[in-house]
Amino acid sequence: LRELCSKSEQDAQELVDFREQHRGLMEDLARMLARAEDAETRHAEADGERRAYQGEARALHQEVCVKQQEVNAQFLLMHEREREKQLLEAQLEDRTTEAIERQFKLALAAMPDEEVYPTPSTHSNKGVKGARGQLSGTIGRRSSGSFGPPLPQPLPAAVRRPSREPRGPTARQQQQQQQ
């Protein structure tokens, strides 16, 4: 009987130990479950924030794409304007050249033929050199520093002739009439 009592006390003591272990394990399990729930809650919050940030990132990406398209459109517009400017500059250059050529022709047409084409007996080319040197001396650099024909300058008063006024006979025509 003593053995049974002692065995019974040992079993009771083991049962108490097991209950304490069980209670300790249950407390640990409850703490771990609470931490797991807390972790799940934080994970859900973080996932929600991540999704919100992803949505915000998508919206910002769309805004950036729209801004990039605006910049590209402005760049294209600037490129077209630059091309148009170059075209207009080329047209201006052509018109300037034409105007200079017209002025040369008018200046040469206004000069008597004997000054432009001296007769062999006259060895003085002062009229030709003076008139041509004066007009052609302006070719070369422009005042802006670029090369090319100069911008049209008004003809000197001595060279200008109104276009409505009839021209008289040239010196050569007069010589032919006298012969």
HELIX and SHEET records of a PDB file:
HELIX    1   1 ARG A    2  ALA A  110  1                                 109    
HELIX    2   2 ASP A  113  VAL A  116  1                                   4    
HELIX    3   3 LYS A  126  SER A  136  1                                  11    
HELIX    4   4 ALA A  171  GLN A  178  1                                   8    
SHEET    1   A 2 GLY A 140  ARG A 141  0                                        
SHEET    2   A 2 PHE A 147  GLY A 148 -1                                        
END                                                                             
